[in-house]
Amino acid sequence: MKAIERSRQLRSLMKKEIFPQLEARGFQPLKHSGLWYGFTRLQADQVQVIDIQWNKHHGPSFAVNFGQTPLVMQDGEAGFHNCYMNKWFPLAEINCGQFPYNRLAFGRFRRQWFRYTWLASQLPSGGPHTPVNRVIDFLPLIDSWFAGDPSSIAIVDYMNHKK
């Protein structure tokens, strides 16, 4: 099976399985692009974000980024402060690349990208369900991280943390 077909299957299953899980946790979808699926949730004075970042060549692999940043009101509109551009933006424009964030990491070598390989597409037990189910299994740990549980630290690689 070609990579583009595996990517289509993976995206389709993700929309069917992961998106409802995020929405059930109170995350609202943002406008999606071909490379990003974003979700936000307001918790007290914080904006919590989960992004699904696709392979830049639209291949069958993705990373899960997540983080939170303070909610900043401006002229009655909710938004956030982009720490890299030193500028306020409305919530509709948020993604994890605009503030220090984390990337879900797993496995022996701390891999960060979930993949649906050609070999997996050939195996009866393979298929796009494997990476999708792995993300679903990690969602409670991401919830714990958002809640401030230090034991969830093992699931993250810190990304983009500039001082």
N, C-alpha and C positions, 0 to 999 in steps of 0.2 A: 504494500500500500504506500502510495506517495505521501511525502511530508505534508503537502497541502490538504490532502484528505484527512490525515491524522489530526491536523490542526483544526479542521472543521468539526470533526467528531469531538475533540477535546473541548472546544468552545461551546458546542451545543450541550454537552453533558454538564459543563460548568454552569451554564445558565439555568439548567434544569435542577441541578443538585446544590450548588454552592450559593447561588444568589438568594434562594428562599431561606437558607440558613442564616445568611447575613441580615436579611430583612426581618426575620423572626427575632433577631437580637437588637432590633431597633435601628439598624443602619439603613440610610436612604441612598438609593443609587444616584450618582451624578451622571451628567452627559458623558457617554462613552466615546472613545476613539478606537481606531483599529489596533492600537498598542496598549491602551489603558482601560480598565474597568475600575471606576472609583466608587467608594461608598463612604458616607459620613454619618456620624451620630453625635448629637450634643449631649454632654453629661456635665451638669452644673456649669462651670465656667471654662470647660474644655471642649475642643472639637477633636473627636476621635476619627481617624481615617484608616481605611483599609483599601489598598490599591492592588489590583492584579495586573502585573506588567508582563506583556507578551514579548516573546522573542522579536527583535527588531526586524527580522526577515520574515516574520509571520509564520515561523516554524512551530512545531508542536511542543513548545516548552514555555513556561511562565514562572515568574517569581511572585511571592506574596509580600508586599511591603505594608507596614503599619506604624502608626505613631499618633501622637496627640500634640496639640498646640493650644495655647490660650485663646479663648473666644474674645474677639475685640469688636465692640459695637462702634459704628461710625454713622452719624446722621440717621439713627434708628435702624440701621441695617447690620445684620450679623456678618462677621467676617473674621479675618485673621491677619496677623502681621507676618509678611514674608521676611524672615531674618536675613536672607542673602541679598535681597534688593532693598531692604529697609523701607518697605512700602506696604500699605494696607490693601487687601483684596477681598471681594465678597466671597462667601462660602462656595458659590457655584464654580469658582475657579481654583479650588484647592486640589492639591495632590501631594503625595509624600515627598516629592523632590523639592518642595518649597520650605521645608523645615527639617531639622534632624529627625531621622526615622530609623526604623529597624527592618530587617528582612528575615523572614522565617528561614531558619536553617535546620537541616536534619541530616541524619546519617553519620556514618563513621568519619567521613571527610568533610563534614559541615557543608554539604552541598546546599545551594541556594535556589536552584532551578528545578522545577518539577518537569519531568519529560515523559512523553509518550513516544517511545522509540519504535523503529521498524521491527526489531525483534519482538517487542511486546505485542505488536499488532499481529504477529504470526502465532503467538501462543494462545491456547484456549483460555488460560487464566489471565492473560494480559488484557490489553485494551485501555481505553481512556479512563476506565473506572479506577484503576490503581492510583494515578496521581490525584484525581478528584477526591477519592476516599481518604487519601493521606491528608489533604488539606482539611477536610471535614473533621478528621480526628484531631487536628491541631487547633481547631477553633476554640475549644474550652481553655486551652493554654493561652491563646491570645486574649480571651476574656479575662483570665487571671492577670495577665500582664497589664491590661488596661486598669484593672482593679488595684494594681500596686503590689501584687504578690511577687516577692523576690525569687521564689522557687521556679518561676516561669522563665527566668533569665537564660536558661540553657537552650531555649528555642530560638534565640535571636542573635543575629550578627548586627552590630551597630553600623549604620551607613550614614555617610554624609554629615558626621558630627564635627562641624567646624566651630571653632571658638571665636 
